[in-house]
Amino acid sequence: MTPWWTAPRPPAVTLAVVDGSSADAFDSLADQPGDCKPPDNDTASITLSTTTATVSEAGSTGTFTAVLETQPASDVVLSVTSADTGEATVSASPSDFHQRNWDSAQTVTVTGVDDSVADGSQTTAVTIAVVDASSADSYDSVADQTVPGDYN
């Protein structure tokens, strides 16, 4: 159980008539207490810094970032995968976001793979997905995001 002094509470406000600054007819109105609570209009989502990535078989790298748009109640774990690891590999980062780093962009590195096949420019996708079983429930419904890439 959360101690009462650490539980989040909306700020309390009191609406009062200032007798000397208002019409006499309003002077007898009692003060009206209430809470000031902003609407909760946050939607869990992930923003990527790019929509495409280009690397070469010579082992060049490309990067993009991922960041959460709302603070989660608990960790959010992302998986980052390449659809064809024979053409491109990805770094393990970002691995997870916490309540303290949710709004700090994490970098994904894509590296081209020399597969010794003269297959010209190839396109494969890098997919970023929320690992539902290990993540805050509010992020479970966030759709996977795909960054198509050109691999020369």
N, C-alpha and C positions, 0 to 999 in steps of 0.2 A: 504494500500500500504506500502511495506517495504521501509524505508529510504535507499537511495543509499549507505550510509556508513555502513549499517548493512547487506546488501545483500551479500551472499557468492559469491566470484569471484575467478576464477583460478589465480594463480600467473602469472604475466607478465614477460616475458624474452625477452632479445635482444641478437641476435647473431651478433657479430662484429668481423671483421678481426683486429688482432693486427699487425699493420704495421711493427714494428721492428722484429717480430717473424715469419713473413710469406714471401713468395715469392713476389717480387715487382709487379708481374702481378695481384695480388689480392688486392693490396692497395687501388684501386679505388672503390672497391665494397661497396655499401651502407649498413649500419646496417639493419638487418631484425628483426622487432618486431614480437612477437607472444605470445600465451598463452600456459601455461604448465598445461594440464588437464589430470589427471590420468584416465584410463578407468574405467567405472562403471561396475564392474563384480560381485557385491554383489547380492546374492540370498537370499531372505527371507526364513528362516527356524528356526526350534526349535530343540535343542539338549537335549536329556534326558540322565541322568547319568547311567541308568540301563535299561535292557530289561526285567527283571522279578522282582517280589516282593514276599516274603514269610512271612506270619504271621500266628498266631494260633487263635483258638477260645477262648483261655484264655485271649484275649485282647492285645496280643503283637502288636507292631507296626513295620513297616518298612518304610523307607524313600527313596526318590530319588529326584533329582533336575531337573528343566527345565530352559533353558536359550535361549535367542534369539541370532541368529548368525549375524544379521545386525541391525543397528540403525534404528528404524522406524521413519517416519515423524510425527506420533502422537502415542497415546497409543495403546497397543496391549492387549486385554483382553482375558484370557484363561478360559475355563470351564474345571473342573476336575470332572469326574463322575465315580462311580462304577457301573458295570453292574448288580451286585447283592448286595444290601445294607444289605441283611440278612446274608451275609458271610463276607463282608468287607465294611468299610466306608472310605471316604477320607476327608482330611482337605480341607478347602476352598482356601488355598494358593496353587499355585500362583494365585492371582486374576488378576493383571495386571502389565504390564511393561510400563515404561515411557521412554522418551528420555534420562533421566539421569540415569536410572537403567537397561537399556536393556541388558547389558552384565554382570549383577550380577545374579548368579544362585538363584532361589527361590525353596524352599523345599516343596515337597508334602509328607504328612504323610498318610500311609495306616494303618488302625486299624482292627484287626480281631474281629468278632462279635460272641459271644457265643449264638447260636440259639437254644440250648437245643435239637438238633436233632443229633443223632449219625449217621452222614452221611459221615464220613471219610473225607479224603482230598478232597477239592473242588478247582476247578479252575474258576476264574472269572476275568474279564478284567477291568482295570482302563483306561479310555480314556481321553486324553488331546486334546482339540479342540479350535481353534481360534473362538471367537464370532465375526463374520464378521461385524455385524451392529455397533459394538462398537470399532472396531479396524482399524488400518492403512490399507489402501487399498492394500498395497504391501504384507500384510500377509493374505489377504482373501483367496488366493489360496493354502495356506499351508495345506497339508493333515492332518487329525486327526491322532494322534499317540496312540497306545494301548500298555499298559504294562500288559502282562498276569501275574496273580499271583496265587500262591498255598496257600490255606487256610486250615490249618490242625485243 
